[in-house]
Amino acid sequence: MLKKVLKNFKKGKISEKEVLQYLKSLPFKDLGFAKIDHHRTLRRGFPEVILGQGKTKDQTVRIVKEMAKYSNVLITKTNEEIFKAIKKDYKKISYNDLAKTIVIEKEKIKLKNGKILVLAAGTSDIPIAEEAVVTAELFGNKVDKAYDVGVAGIHRLFANLDKISKSSVIIVIAGMEGALVSVVSGLTDKPIIAVPTSCGYGASFKGIAPLLTMLNSCSPGVVVVNIDNGFGAGYFASIINK
């Protein structure tokens, strides 16, 4: 966004006063209860993302209002109530009910060359998979996906070998015992990002069992993010693809 501001100033599209107004909010804007990191894109390549969990409606609305002045906005772990509270103020806004994400697209990020593939072991893992998809797409990646391809019916995974071979990064999302990631890693030379989910019966310990399975994968080339962290997987895949 800063580059865009400077280019517009150079072309005479905006005034010096407008440039200074923008720079006043850098490197962060203090809202009292939150400090909005407007320099995040300069440092990391992607803007700050809002974790909706634990925030009040008023806090979220105020954070969104500040962030949307300068960048795309992604809210994760949110709900339809928040969407209804802010949707009237933005033209390009969408809510993914499965992923529980809200996206405000101020500008289209150019697509990267590679393709990210998101695999979900079971239908119950789709919400976390969709969170990864929404994140990766907003950050300018081409994304493909295949759902319900877990090890209980391994032939379903083999039907997607073409997608696996054509991807540049693979996100594997699984609950229960989390075995899918080792199988996928053994089939490809692509980097694998594993996401354990909290789906499963008692002994899965709300995602601890698949987390440990993924951390102990015997196939190299696997990194593991936190339980139910589809956003983290989509973000890391974007960095690799970038």
N, C-alpha and C positions, 0 to 999 in steps of 0.2 A: 504494500500500500504506500509506503514512503517513497518508493521509486516512482509510483504513479503520480503522487503529489508533486514531486520535483519535476517530472516531465511536463505535467500540466502547467506548472509555474513557468517553465522554460518556454512553453508554447504560448504563454499569455492567457491561458484559459482560466487561471485563478490568480488572485492578488497576493501580494506579500503578506497582507493582513491575514488572509485565509491560511497561508502556509504556517505562519506563526501560531495561529489558533490550533492547528493540527499538532504542531511540535510541543505545545504546552501540555498536551496529554501524555507525552513521552518522558521517561520510559514507562511510567505506570500512572493510573488514575486512582486516587484514594477515595473510596466511597464510604469510608468509616468501618463498615463491616467486611469489606472486600477491597483488595487492591488489584485492579485490572491491568494485566501485564501486556501493554501494547507493543513491547519490544520482542515478544515471543517469536513472531514471524521472522524478524531479522536474525535472531539467534538460532532458531530451530528449523525454520523453513515453513512452519505451520502455525496458525494462531492458537491462542489458549482455548481450551475446551471446558465447558461448564459441566460439572458433576451435579446433576439435579438433586440427588439424594441428600436429605438433611437440610435443604435450603427451603425457606418459606417462599410463598408465591411472590410477595413483595420484593424480597431479596433477588430472586431469579429475574423478575421483570426489570429491575433497575440495572442488574449486571448485563442483561441482554441489550438494553437500551444503549448502554455505553459501548459495548463491544461492537454492536451492529453499525456504529458510526464509521468504522474503519475496516472491518473484515467480515468474512463469513462466520457464521455462528453454528456451533454444534452443542446441543445439550444432551447428555446421556443420563440414563436412569431417571427419566422424568415421566410425566403423565399427561393425559388429555386436558386436565384442568389448566395446566400451565400453557398448553397450546392455545386453548380458547382465550386465555388472558392476553396473549400477545399477537395472535394471528392477524388481527385487524390493522396492525401497524406496519405490516411488511407484505410486499407483493409476492416474492418468491420464498414461501415458507411451506414446509411439509412436516407431517407427523407420521412416524412409522410406529403403528400400534404394537407390532411384534417386538421390535427392537427397543421400544420406549425411548425413542430419540426424536429431537426436533432439529431441523436444519433450516437456517436462513442463508440463502445463497446470494451474496452481494455481487460476486464476480465468479466467472467460470475459471477454474484452474485448468491449465493445459494438461492433457493426458500424458502420462509417461509411456515409454516404449513397451515395457513389460506388462504382463498380466498377472493379477493376483487371483488365486483359486481358493475359495472358502469351502471346506468340507465339514459337514455336520454328521456325527455318528447316528443320532436319532432325531425324530421329530421334536422331542422335548428340548433338544439343544438349539433349535432354530432361532429363538429369541436372541441368544448370545451371538450366533452366526450372523444374524441380521445387523446387530450392532457393529460387528466387524466390517460388514459390507457397506453400511451407511458411511462409516468413518473413512474407509479406503476410497470410496467413490467421491466423497466431498473433497478429499485431498488430491484428486485428479488422476486416479488410477482406473485402468480397465479391470473390471472384476467379473469373474465367472464363479458359479457355485454349483454344488451338488449336495443334496440333503438326504438323510436317512440311508447312509452308506456304511453303517457300522459293521463290526466283525461278526455279529450274529448271523449276517447273511453276506459273506465276503464277496460273493458273485456280484453284488450290487456295486461294490467298489471297483471291481475289475471292468465293469461296463463303462467306467469313467477314466480309463487309462489314457485315452486320447487327450482329455482335459488336463490330466496330470502332466503329461509330456509337454504340453504347449504353454504351461504356466512358468512364471519366473520366481514366484514365491508362493508357498502353500500354507494356509492357515487350517489347522485341524482342530475341531472342537468336539469334545466328547465328555460325557459324564460316566456314570456306572464305574467300570474298572479302567476306562481310558485307554484301552489297548490299541485303538485305531491308529494313533500317531506312530507307533513303532512299525506297524504294517506299511503305512504310507511312506515312511522314511526309507524303508527297505526296498521300495520300488522306484525311487527317483534320486537324482543328484541335486535336486532343488532344495534351498533352505526351507526348513519347516518351523512354523511357529505353533506351538501347542497351547490350547486353552482348555483347562479342566472346568467342567460346569458342576453346579450343585445338584444336578438331576441324579436321582438314584435312590435306592432303598437305604435303610438304616446304617449298614456297614460301609456305605460310601462316605459317611461322615460329612455330608453336605459339600462334597468336592475334594476332601482331603485324600481319599483313596485314589481318584484319577490323577490328582496333583502329584502324588508320590510315584505312581506308575510312570507318568510322563517324565519326571525328573530322573527316574531310573531306567529310561529307555536304553536298550542295548544297541540301538542303531544311532550312529553319530549324526550330527548336523541338525539337532533339534534344540530349540530354545523354548522355555516355558514361561508364560505370563501367569498372573494371578487368577484365582477362581472367578469365573463369570466375567472376565475382563476382555470382552470382545473388542472394546475400544482400543485397549493397549495393543492387541494383536494387529488391528487395522492400522494403527499408527506406526508400529514397528515395521510392518510390511511395506508401508509407504516410504519409510526411510531407506529400506533395502532397495526398493524399486527406483527410488530417486537417484 
